[in-house]
Structures are given as structure tokens and as C-alpha cells.
Amino acid sequence: MEESKGVVKHILLAKFKDDLPPEKVDEIIKNFTNLVNLIEVMKSFHGGKDISPFNMHEGFTHVFEATFESKEAVDEYAAHPAHVEFAHVLIAATEKLIVVDYVPTYFNP
């Protein structure tokens, strides 16, 4: 196994509240996506809605992934006022969240 040098992936799984209108979910995702334009240490962002046929999502409806150059960059992102403000909105709109940060490890056969 070989860990990449410095790069950190920030994964968030979200279960939006059932009574949240789809337009509100779309607005929240748009605002989440825009953080990459507001927070310099956030190098990339993408995500989507669960489409797995395995029905093992445990209720989570969406997954999002951001890339950072280091653990320190994730810390800076977490403390950034735009992220803090967005996090309050996201937490209020979801039933449950999981956040995992990891350094990608490449497995060689």
C-alpha cells in the first residue's frame, strides 16, 4: 500500500429530511458546490445522489467529495466562515450525516 503525499479526500454522506422540498435540496447542493469558489484550500468538489442497486445506503441519499492538499488545509476549510455558515444550514436540513477524511492509499497487486 502506498499513501499519496499530503492529498486528503473529505467525504460527506447526507440523508436530507424527507419533508425538505427538492428545490431546497438543490439550493443546498448549489451552495455546497460554490464553497470551492469561496475557500481557496478546497481544490475540487463533486457529489451526487445514491443510485446503487444494492440498497445498502442505510438511508443516506447523497454523497459529496472534496479534495484538499493536506490535513492542515482541511482544518482551514473547517474553520472558514463560509463553511461554518454553510454547515449550520446543512445540519438543519439533514436527518443524519457522516464525514470521513482520508489520505488515498493505492493498492498494488
C-alpha positions as CSV (number, residue, x, y, z in Angstrom):
1,M,0.0,0.0,0.0
2,E,1.2,3.5,-0.9
3,E,-0.3,6.6,0.6
4,S,-0.3,9.7,-1.5
5,K,1.7,12.6,-0.2
6,G,-0.5,15.1,1.5
7,V,-3.7,14.9,-0.5
8,V,-6.8,14.4,1.7
9,K,-10.2,13.4,0.5
10,H,-13.2,14.7,2.5
11,I,-16.3,12.6,2.1
12,L,-19.7,13.5,3.4
13,L,-22.8,11.3,3.3
14,A,-26.1,13.0,3.8
15,K,-29.7,12.0,4.5
16,F,-31.8,15.0,3.7
17,K,-35.0,15.4,5.7
18,D,-38.0,13.7,4.0
19,D,-40.1,16.9,4.2
20,L,-37.5,19.1,2.6
21,P,-38.7,20.2,-0.8
22,P,-36.5,19.1,-3.8
23,E,-35.9,22.7,-4.7
24,K,-34.4,23.3,-1.2
25,V,-32.1,20.3,-1.6
26,D,-31.0,21.6,-5.0
27,E,-30.3,25.0,-3.4
28,I,-28.2,23.5,-0.6
29,I,-26.2,21.4,-3.1
30,K,-25.6,24.5,-5.2
31,N,-24.3,26.4,-2.2
32,F,-22.1,23.4,-1.2
33,T,-20.7,23.4,-4.7
34,N,-20.0,27.1,-4.5
35,L,-17.7,26.7,-1.5
36,V,-14.9,25.6,-3.9
37,N,-15.1,29.2,-5.2
38,L,-15.0,30.8,-1.8
39,I,-12.4,28.7,0.1
40,E,-9.0,28.6,-1.6
41,V,-7.8,25.4,0.1
42,M,-10.7,23.4,-1.3
43,K,-9.2,22.2,-4.6
44,S,-12.1,20.2,-6.0
45,F,-15.7,19.2,-5.2
46,H,-18.2,16.8,-6.7
47,G,-21.0,14.6,-5.5
48,G,-24.3,13.1,-6.4
49,K,-27.4,11.1,-5.4
50,D,-27.2,7.5,-4.5
51,I,-28.1,5.2,-7.4
52,S,-26.8,1.9,-6.1
53,P,-28.9,-1.2,-6.9
54,F,-27.6,-2.9,-3.7
55,N,-29.9,-1.0,-1.2
56,M,-27.1,-0.8,1.4
57,H,-27.2,3.0,1.7
58,E,-28.8,2.9,5.2
59,G,-31.0,5.9,4.3
60,F,-28.2,8.1,3.1
61,T,-29.3,9.8,-0.1
62,H,-26.3,11.9,-1.3
63,V,-22.5,11.7,-1.2
64,F,-20.1,14.5,-1.7
65,E,-16.3,14.6,-2.0
66,A,-13.9,17.5,-1.7
67,T,-10.1,17.3,-2.2
68,F,-7.5,19.2,-0.2
69,E,-3.7,19.3,-0.4
70,S,-3.2,18.5,3.3
71,K,-4.8,17.8,6.7
72,E,-4.0,21.4,7.6
73,A,-6.0,22.5,4.6
74,V,-9.0,20.5,5.8
75,D,-8.6,22.2,9.2
76,E,-8.5,25.7,7.5
77,Y,-11.6,24.7,5.5
78,A,-13.5,23.6,8.6
79,A,-12.8,26.9,10.3
80,H,-13.5,29.1,7.3
81,P,-16.6,31.4,7.9
82,A,-18.3,30.3,4.6
83,H,-18.0,26.7,5.6
84,V,-19.2,27.3,9.2
85,E,-22.3,29.2,7.9
86,F,-23.0,26.5,5.3
87,A,-22.6,23.7,7.8
88,H,-25.3,25.2,10.0
89,V,-27.7,25.1,7.0
90,L,-26.7,21.6,6.0
91,I,-27.1,20.2,9.6
92,A,-30.6,21.8,9.9
93,A,-31.6,20.2,6.5
94,T,-30.4,16.7,7.2
95,E,-31.5,13.8,9.4
96,K,-28.1,12.3,9.6
97,L,-24.5,12.9,8.3
98,I,-21.3,11.0,8.2
99,V,-18.0,12.8,7.5
100,V,-14.8,10.9,6.7
101,D,-11.4,12.3,5.8
102,Y,-8.7,10.0,4.4
103,V,-5.4,10.0,2.6
104,P,-5.8,8.0,-0.6
105,T,-3.9,4.7,-0.5
106,Y,-3.1,3.0,-3.7
107,F,-3.1,-0.8,-3.6
108,N,-0.7,-2.6,-5.8
109,P,-1.5,-6.2,-6.8
